[in-house]
Amino acid sequence: MPGKCDVCGKTPQFGHNVSHSKRRTNRQWSVNSQKKTLVLNGKKKRVNICTRCLRTQYKLVS
């Protein structure tokens, strides 16, 4: 699944658009996932990672 974070497992969320007349239509919030190459266990690996996990990873490394 391309919209899934390989680190935290975050997947798309579903809900409704609600118009002024309160009519509800389905909508989806996608995960902001990026394809990045990370060093995991001493080996380079290409992963889909959400920007929240990417930010946390950079904070832990610094």
N, CA, C and O of each residue as an XYZ file, in Angstrom:
248
protein
N       0.849     -1.184      0.000
C       0.000      0.000      0.000
C       0.894      1.248      0.000
O       1.669      1.432      0.939
N       0.810      2.113     -1.030
C       1.709      3.253     -1.120
C       1.421      4.356     -0.099
O       2.316      5.141      0.212
N       0.217      4.436      0.420
C      -0.122      5.490      1.363
C       0.084      5.097      2.808
O      -0.546      5.672      3.696
N       0.955      4.127      3.067
C       1.166      3.657      4.422
C       2.599      3.927      4.844
O       3.526      3.730      4.058
N       2.789      4.378      6.079
C       4.124      4.629      6.615
C       4.714      3.298      7.085
O       4.082      2.569      7.849
N       5.936      2.984      6.622
C       6.587      1.734      7.002
C       7.089      1.764      8.443
O       7.364      0.712      9.020
N       7.213      2.948      9.030
C       7.752      3.067     10.386
C       6.643      2.951     11.431
O       6.714      2.103     12.320
N       5.615      3.803     11.326
C       4.568      3.824     12.353
C       3.291      3.112     11.922
O       2.421      2.849     12.752
N       3.165      2.795     10.623
C       1.979      2.090     10.147
C       0.782      2.989      9.909
O      -0.338      2.501      9.759
N       1.002      4.295      9.871
C      -0.099      5.242      9.650
C      -0.700      5.024      8.262
O       0.030      4.904      7.278
N      -2.033      4.972      8.183
C      -2.755      4.748      6.931
C      -3.729      5.902      6.695
O      -3.961      6.702      7.602
N      -4.303      6.003      5.492
C      -5.263      7.089      5.240
C      -6.449      7.046      6.201
O      -6.881      5.976      6.629
N      -6.968      8.232      6.533
C      -8.126      8.370      7.407
C      -9.326      8.750      6.542
O      -9.175      9.404      5.511
N     -10.513      8.336      6.970
C     -11.722      8.610      6.212
C     -12.693      9.417      7.047
O     -12.718      9.308      8.272
N     -13.497     10.233      6.369
C     -14.485     11.043      7.057
C     -15.453     11.643      6.064
O     -15.711     11.060      5.011
N     -15.992     12.808      6.391
C     -16.976     13.470      5.542
C     -16.585     14.912      5.284
O     -16.055     15.592      6.162
N     -16.855     15.377      4.055
C     -16.932     16.804      3.793
C     -18.325     17.214      4.242
O     -19.302     16.533      3.930
N     -18.427     18.314      4.968
C     -19.730     18.791      5.414
C     -19.950     20.179      4.832
O     -19.231     21.122      5.164
N     -20.951     20.297      3.957
C     -21.234     21.576      3.298
C     -22.026     22.488      4.239
O     -22.392     22.096      5.348
N     -22.277     23.693      3.777
C     -23.044     24.665      4.558
C     -24.437     24.126      4.884
O     -24.989     24.409      5.948
N     -25.002     23.345      3.952
C     -26.332     22.769      4.186
C     -26.256     21.466      4.979
O     -27.253     20.756      5.111
N     -25.088     21.157      5.498
C     -24.821     19.962      6.321
C     -24.935     18.654      5.538
O     -25.091     17.589      6.134
N     -24.857     18.728      4.215
C     -24.867     17.515      3.404
C     -23.493     16.873      3.481
O     -22.487     17.547      3.259
N     -23.429     15.585      3.792
C     -22.154     14.912      3.992
C     -21.767     14.071      2.774
O     -22.565     13.281      2.271
N     -20.540     14.252      2.315
C     -19.989     13.419      1.254
C     -18.672     12.849      1.750
O     -17.975     13.469      2.554
N     -18.340     11.663      1.264
C     -17.137     10.981      1.742
C     -15.874     11.686      1.275
O     -15.831     12.255      0.184
N     -14.856     11.642      2.110
C     -13.556     12.180      1.747
C     -12.471     11.375      2.453
O     -12.755     10.545      3.316
N     -11.234     11.636      2.072
C     -10.109     10.885      2.614
C      -8.954     11.834      2.895
O      -8.655     12.714      2.088
N      -8.305     11.655      4.041
C      -7.078     12.374      4.368
C      -5.932     11.409      4.126
O      -5.826     10.383      4.798
N      -5.070     11.736      3.165
C      -3.950     10.861      2.838
C      -2.786     11.102      3.782
O      -2.665     12.166      4.389
N      -1.933     10.096      3.895
C      -0.714     10.206      4.678
C       0.323     10.941      3.839
O       0.488     10.642      2.657
N       1.017     11.893      4.436
C       2.074     12.618      3.735
C       3.337     11.749      3.794
O       4.241     12.004      4.589
N       3.383     10.723      2.942
C       4.516      9.797      2.971
C       5.502     10.131      1.860
O       5.121     10.537      0.762
N       6.767      9.951      2.175
C       7.861     10.238      1.257
C       8.699      8.973      1.108
O       8.852      8.201      2.054
N       9.241      8.770     -0.096
C      10.186      7.672     -0.290
C      11.571      8.192      0.071
O      12.096      9.088     -0.590
N      12.162      7.626      1.123
C      13.481      8.063      1.581
C      14.380      6.849      1.782
O      13.907      5.745      2.053
N      15.673      7.071      1.646
C      16.651      6.033      1.936
C      17.195      6.288      3.332
O      17.810      7.324      3.586
N      16.969      5.340      4.240
C      17.422      5.460      5.616
C      18.417      4.352      5.925
O      18.404      3.296      5.292
N      19.280      4.604      6.903
C      20.201      3.571      7.369
C      19.530      2.873      8.550
O      19.373      3.459      9.621
N      19.141      1.625      8.345
C      18.502      0.828      9.380
C      19.363     -0.397      9.658
O      19.637     -1.189      8.757
N      19.783     -0.548     10.900
C      20.650     -1.659     11.316
C      21.937     -1.717     10.495
O      22.418     -2.800     10.162
N      22.489     -0.550     10.171
C      23.745     -0.483      9.427
C      23.622     -0.688      7.932
O      24.631     -0.678      7.227
N      22.401     -0.877      7.425
C      22.189     -1.088      5.991
C      21.259     -0.014      5.452
O      20.319      0.406      6.128
N      21.532      0.427      4.221
C      20.648      1.397      3.582
C      19.397      0.691      3.099
O      19.470     -0.375      2.487
N      18.247      1.293      3.377
C      16.980      0.703      2.970
C      16.049      1.804      2.500
O      15.958      2.856      3.133
N      15.354      1.570      1.391
C      14.394      2.534      0.849
C      13.041      2.274      1.493
O      12.512      1.167      1.400
N      12.477      3.286      2.145
C      11.219      3.106      2.867
C      10.246      4.231      2.533
O      10.652      5.327      2.146
N       8.960      3.943      2.689
C       7.927      4.974      2.693
C       7.808      5.435      4.138
O       7.496      4.636      5.021
N       8.055      6.714      4.384
C       8.034      7.224      5.751
C       7.208      8.500      5.777
O       7.362      9.359      4.908
N       6.329      8.631      6.774
C       5.523      9.840      6.879
C       6.401     10.973      7.409
O       7.413     10.729      8.066
N       6.012     12.190      7.124
C       6.837     13.341      7.474
C       6.973     13.503      8.983
O       7.980     14.039      9.444
N       6.015     13.066      9.749
C       6.112     13.128     11.209
C       7.234     12.217     11.704
O       8.035     12.617     12.549
N       7.293     10.993     11.177
C       8.359     10.055     11.563
C       9.713     10.537     11.062
O      10.726     10.370     11.742
N       9.734     11.133      9.873
C      10.977     11.656      9.305
C      11.525     12.773     10.186
O      12.727     12.832     10.443
N      10.652     13.649     10.643
C      11.045     14.750     11.526
C      11.582     14.211     12.844
O      12.605     14.684     13.339
N      10.900     13.229     13.413
C      11.335     12.626     14.666
C      12.684     11.942     14.489
O      13.545     12.026     15.365
N      12.869     11.269     13.363
C      14.119     10.563     13.090
C      15.288     11.542     13.006
O      16.366     11.267     13.533
N      15.080     12.694     12.340
C      16.130     13.706     12.239
C      16.450     14.307     13.615
O      17.604     14.625     13.900
N      15.424     14.461     14.465
C      15.651     14.986     15.804
C      16.468     14.016     16.655
O      17.316     14.447     17.436
N      16.223     12.705     16.513
C      16.941     11.707     17.296
C      18.392     11.575     16.857
O      19.272     11.330     17.682
N      18.645     11.736     15.562
C      19.993     11.592     15.026
C      20.853     12.794     15.401
O      22.041     12.641     15.688
N      20.266     13.987     15.402
C      21.031     15.219     15.679
C      21.440     15.339     17.131
O      22.085     16.317     17.511
